[in-house]
Amino acid sequence: MQKIKQRYIPFTTGLVQGGIAILVILTAIAHLYLAFSYGFPTRTIFILFLLNGIGYLVLLVALYSPQIAGIQRPIRWLLILYTALTIILWAVIRYFNLFGYIDKLIEVLLIVLLIVEDVQAASHRGVTE
């Protein structure tokens, strides 16, 4: 059986990583708040918001977990796509109010920081290889 060798990319904390963590936590809290608020008429919406909030937190932990650092880039892009899908679904369910707009701004900033982090990681890989 052939072993897969994963290259460990050391975790460095900086403004970008701190910003990503803060933005993910803020949007997760927003979705969990919506899941447990009583303004939604169906149980399906509750479940969708609950899963969305939990999904953000799981992806944040996975993104910076040293045990799976070898697949950090695919996880980062999964988080980017997850966030983009959340924005699209927000437009579909038409939850247009100040709370929704603020959360979407947070999510757009999150996507920007994730792309910045990806570019930084790619340039770091290019230097160390």
Buried (B, 14 or more C-beta within 10 A) or exposed (E): EEEEEEEEBEEEEEEBBEBBBBBBBBBBBBBBEBBEEEEBEEEEBBEBBBEBBBBBBBBBEBBBEEEBBBEBBEBBEBBBEBBBEBEEEBEEEEBEEEEBEEBBEBBBBBBBBBEBBBEBBEEEEEEEE
